[in-house]
């Protein structure tokens, strides 16, 4: 793997883990926060991702991708957990 891919992968993993920890803390500490709230944030993130008409650059694209992936995974897991109950 080349150096450019290495830093992107490392940044992606860092942001994904950071966002997931933040979502776990929010879920544990904010009883008003529900799946629907996170889905609304996710929709906003999709909108932001598509509004890149000036170009964010590699770093911000990587951060955006990791953030969206963390929200998607967290929402999916929370919904699966609710269905299992």
LUMVODO-71925 format. One record per residue: residue number from 1; residue in three letters; x negated, y, z of N, C-alpha, C in turn. Coordinates in steps of 0.2 Angstrom, whole numbers, plus 5000, padded with zeros to 4 digits. Last residue first. Layout:
BEGIN
ATOM  lumdo  fike   n_x   n_y   n_z  ca_x  ca_y  ca_z   c_x   c_y   c_z
ATOM    NUM   ala     X     Y     Z     X     Y     Z     X     Y     Z
...
// end
This chain:
BEGIN
ATOM  lumdo  fike   n_x   n_y   n_z  ca_x  ca_y  ca_z   c_x   c_y   c_z
ATOM     85   unk  5177  4962  5104  5180  4963  5111  5187  4960  5110
ATOM     84   unk  5172  4963  5091  5171  4957  5095  5174  4957  5102
ATOM     83   unk  5175  4976  5087  5179  4970  5085  5178  4964  5088
ATOM     82   unk  5165  4983  5094  5172  4984  5096  5177  4978  5093
ATOM     81   unk  5154  4978  5087  5155  4977  5095  5162  4978  5097
ATOM     80   unk  5156  4984  5075  5156  4976  5076  5157  4974  5083
ATOM     79   unk  5155  4997  5078  5161  4995  5076  5162  4987  5076
ATOM     78   unk  5142  4998  5082  5147  5000  5087  5154  4997  5085
ATOM     77   unk  5135  4994  5070  5134  4990  5076  5140  4991  5081
ATOM     76   unk  5139  5005  5062  5141  4998  5060  5140  4994  5066
ATOM     75   unk  5133  5016  5069  5140  5015  5068  5143  5008  5066
ATOM     74   unk  5120  5012  5067  5123  5013  5074  5130  5012  5074
ATOM     73   unk  5118  5012  5054  5116  5006  5057  5120  5006  5064
ATOM     72   unk  5121  5026  5051  5124  5020  5047  5124  5014  5052
ATOM     71   unk  5111  5032  5058  5118  5033  5060  5122  5028  5057
ATOM     70   unk  5099  5027  5052  5100  5026  5059  5108  5027  5061
ATOM     69   unk  5101  5032  5039  5101  5025  5040  5102  5023  5047
ATOM     68   unk  5100  5046  5041  5106  5043  5038  5106  5036  5040
ATOM     67   unk  5087  5047  5045  5092  5049  5050  5099  5046  5047
ATOM     66   unk  5080  5042  5034  5079  5038  5041  5085  5040  5045
ATOM     65   unk  5083  5052  5025  5085  5045  5024  5085  5041  5030
ATOM     64   unk  5078  5064  5031  5085  5063  5030  5087  5056  5029
ATOM     63   unk  5064  5060  5031  5067  5062  5038  5075  5061  5037
ATOM     62   unk  5061  5060  5018  5060  5054  5022  5064  5055  5028
ATOM     61   unk  5064  5073  5014  5068  5068  5011  5067  5061  5015
ATOM     60   unk  5054  5079  5021  5061  5080  5023  5066  5075  5020
ATOM     59   unk  5043  5074  5014  5044  5074  5021  5051  5074  5023
ATOM     58   unk  5045  5078  5000  5044  5071  5003  5045  5070  5010
ATOM     57   unk  5057  5091  4998  5050  5088  4998  5050  5081  5001
ATOM     56   unk  5069  5097  4995  5066  5097  5002  5059  5095  5002
ATOM     55   unk  5076  5107  4983  5070  5102  4984  5068  5103  4991
ATOM     54   unk  5086  5114  4980  5080  5118  4980  5074  5113  4981
ATOM     53   unk  5097  5106  4981  5096  5109  4974  5089  5113  4974
ATOM     52   unk  5103  5096  4989  5096  5097  4989  5094  5100  4982
ATOM     51   unk  5115  5090  4994  5114  5098  4993  5107  5100  4992
ATOM     50   unk  5115  5077  4998  5117  5079  4991  5116  5086  4989
ATOM     49   unk  5112  5079  5011  5108  5075  5007  5109  5077  5000
ATOM     48   unk  5123  5085  5016  5117  5089  5016  5112  5085  5011
ATOM     47   unk  5133  5075  5015  5134  5081  5011  5127  5085  5011
ATOM     46   unk  5128  5065  5023  5128  5064  5016  5129  5070  5012
ATOM     45   unk  5129  5073  5035  5123  5071  5033  5123  5069  5026
ATOM     44   unk  5143  5073  5036  5140  5079  5035  5133  5078  5033
ATOM     43   unk  5146  5060  5038  5148  5063  5032  5145  5069  5031
ATOM     42   unk  5140  5059  5051  5137  5055  5045  5139  5058  5038
ATOM     41   unk  5149  5066  5058  5142  5068  5058  5138  5065  5052
ATOM     40   unk  5159  5057  5057  5160  5064  5055  5153  5067  5054
ATOM     39   unk  5154  5046  5063  5156  5045  5056  5157  5052  5053
ATOM     38   unk  5154  5051  5076  5147  5049  5073  5149  5048  5065
ATOM     37   unk  5167  5052  5079  5163  5058  5079  5157  5057  5075
ATOM     36   unk  5171  5039  5078  5174  5044  5073  5170  5050  5073
ATOM     35   unk  5165  5033  5089  5163  5031  5082  5165  5036  5077
ATOM     34   unk  5164  5046  5101  5166  5040  5099  5164  5039  5092
ATOM     33   unk  5162  5055  5116  5159  5053  5109  5161  5047  5107
ATOM     32   unk  5166  5057  5128  5170  5059  5123  5168  5058  5116
ATOM     31   unk  5156  5052  5137  5162  5048  5136  5167  5050  5130
ATOM     30   unk  5140  5052  5136  5146  5057  5133  5152  5052  5132
ATOM     29   unk  5130  5043  5139  5131  5049  5143  5137  5053  5142
ATOM     28   unk  5130  5033  5129  5130  5031  5137  5132  5037  5141
ATOM     27   unk  5129  5040  5117  5135  5035  5119  5136  5034  5126
ATOM     26   unk  5117  5047  5119  5123  5051  5119  5129  5046  5120
ATOM     25   unk  5108  5036  5119  5109  5041  5125  5115  5044  5125
ATOM     24   unk  5110  5031  5106  5111  5027  5112  5112  5031  5118
ATOM     23   unk  5106  5042  5099  5113  5040  5098  5115  5035  5104
ATOM     22   unk  5092  5042  5103  5097  5048  5104  5104  5046  5104
ATOM     21   unk  5088  5030  5097  5088  5031  5105  5092  5037  5107
ATOM     20   unk  5090  5033  5084  5094  5028  5087  5094  5028  5095
ATOM     19   unk  5081  5043  5082  5088  5045  5081  5092  5039  5084
ATOM     18   unk  5069  5036  5084  5071  5042  5088  5078  5044  5087
ATOM     17   unk  5069  5026  5074  5069  5025  5081  5071  5030  5085
ATOM     16   unk  5069  5035  5062  5074  5030  5063  5075  5028  5071
ATOM     15   unk  5057  5042  5064  5063  5045  5064  5069  5041  5066
ATOM     14   unk  5048  5031  5063  5048  5035  5069  5054  5039  5070
ATOM     13   unk  5050  5026  5051  5051  5022  5057  5052  5026  5063
ATOM     12   unk  5047  5037  5043  5054  5034  5042  5055  5030  5049
ATOM     11   unk  5033  5038  5046  5038  5044  5047  5045  5041  5048
ATOM     10   unk  5028  5026  5040  5027  5028  5047  5032  5033  5050
ATOM      9   unk  5032  5028  5027  5035  5022  5031  5034  5023  5038
ATOM      8   unk  5024  5039  5024  5032  5039  5023  5035  5034  5027
ATOM      7   unk  5011  5034  5026  5014  5040  5030  5021  5040  5030
ATOM      6   unk  5011  5024  5016  5010  5023  5023  5013  5028  5027
ATOM      5   unk  5012  5030  5004  5018  5026  5006  5017  5025  5013
ATOM      4   unk  5000  5037  5003  5006  5041  5003  5012  5037  5006
ATOM      3   unk  4991  5027  5003  4991  5031  5009  4998  5035  5009
ATOM      2   unk  4998  5011  4996  4993  5017  4996  4995  5022  5002
ATOM      1   unk  4996  4994  5000  5000  5000  5000  4996  5006  5000
// end
